[in-house]
Amino acid sequence: MKIVILGRKNSYYVKTLIEWLNEVKDIIEENIEGNVEFSIKDVDDDIPVILVNGRKVFEGLPDNEGTLIELILSNI
């Protein structure tokens, strides 16, 4: 599975999403029984967009890490 974050790399929201993804990567991989790749595509916007396998699943910063996990798992 590939997760891409579209947003300004130095944005607080993008940095927070990357931290959360690092924290929950093992949980997601365990649930999908596969590998997760994630990357940042630097665009001129402070509000991030989360893409899962090329499909937009969320815009902004989810409430917490648990919500991020649910967003990802429900969209694969």
Buried (B, 14 or more C-beta within 10 A) or exposed (E): BEBBBBBBEEBEBBBBBBEBBEEBBEBBEEBEEEEBEBEBEEBEBEEBBBBBEEEEBBEEBBEEBEEBBEBBBEBB
